[in-house]
Amino acid sequence: MNSDKKFALLVLGIPLAGLVYCGLGIAAMTSSMTVREHPLVSGVIFILLPFCLAAYIWTSASAKAYKK
């Protein structure tokens, strides 16, 4: 895959993945009684999942860059 296709996938894929993730969060809030009963815990989990994924991707990319 060349760099233009990777960039296009990045530009289109991240916003679409974000919309899907938000949709799943809203669906979980409307359908699950547990999520409605524990909004603070559910919100923290909902925020920490993408944050931890982004931190992992960032640190692994930085480690690759420093390894060279």
C-alpha positions as CSV (number, residue, x, y, z in Angstrom):
1,M,0.0,0.0,0.0
2,N,1.5,3.3,-1.0
3,S,1.5,6.4,1.2
4,D,-1.3,8.1,-0.7
5,K,-3.7,5.2,0.0
6,K,-2.6,5.1,3.6
7,F,-3.2,8.8,4.0
8,A,-6.7,8.5,2.4
9,L,-7.5,5.6,4.7
10,L,-6.4,7.6,7.7
11,V,-8.4,10.7,6.7
12,L,-11.6,8.7,5.9
13,G,-11.2,5.9,8.4
14,I,-10.7,7.7,11.6
15,P,-13.8,9.9,11.4
16,L,-15.9,7.0,10.3
17,A,-14.5,4.8,13.1
18,G,-15.3,7.7,15.6
19,L,-18.9,7.9,14.3
20,V,-19.4,4.1,14.7
21,Y,-17.9,4.2,18.2
22,C,-20.2,7.1,19.2
23,G,-23.1,5.2,17.8
24,L,-22.2,2.1,19.8
25,G,-22.0,4.3,22.9
26,I,-25.4,5.8,22.3
27,A,-26.9,2.4,21.6
28,A,-25.4,1.1,24.8
29,M,-26.8,4.0,26.8
30,T,-30.3,3.6,25.4
31,S,-30.5,-0.2,25.6
32,S,-28.5,-1.3,28.6
33,M,-29.9,-0.8,32.1
34,T,-26.4,-1.3,33.6
35,V,-25.0,1.6,31.6
36,R,-27.9,3.8,32.7
37,E,-27.5,2.8,36.4
38,H,-23.7,3.5,36.4
39,P,-23.1,6.5,34.2
40,L,-19.8,7.6,35.8
41,V,-18.2,4.2,35.4
42,S,-19.6,3.8,31.9
43,G,-18.4,7.2,30.8
44,V,-14.9,6.6,32.2
45,I,-14.7,3.3,30.3
46,F,-16.1,5.0,27.1
47,I,-13.5,7.7,27.3
48,L,-10.5,5.5,28.3
49,L,-10.8,3.0,25.5
50,P,-10.0,5.3,22.6
51,F,-7.4,7.2,24.8
52,C,-5.5,4.0,25.6
53,L,-5.6,2.8,22.0
54,A,-4.2,6.2,20.8
55,A,-1.5,6.2,23.5
56,Y,-0.5,2.6,22.5
57,I,-0.3,3.5,18.8
58,W,1.6,6.7,19.6
59,T,4.2,5.0,21.8
60,S,4.7,2.1,19.5
61,A,5.2,4.5,16.5
62,S,7.7,6.5,18.6
63,A,9.6,3.4,19.6
64,K,9.9,2.4,16.0
65,A,11.1,5.8,15.1
66,Y,13.8,5.9,17.8
67,K,14.9,2.3,17.0
68,K,16.1,3.4,13.5
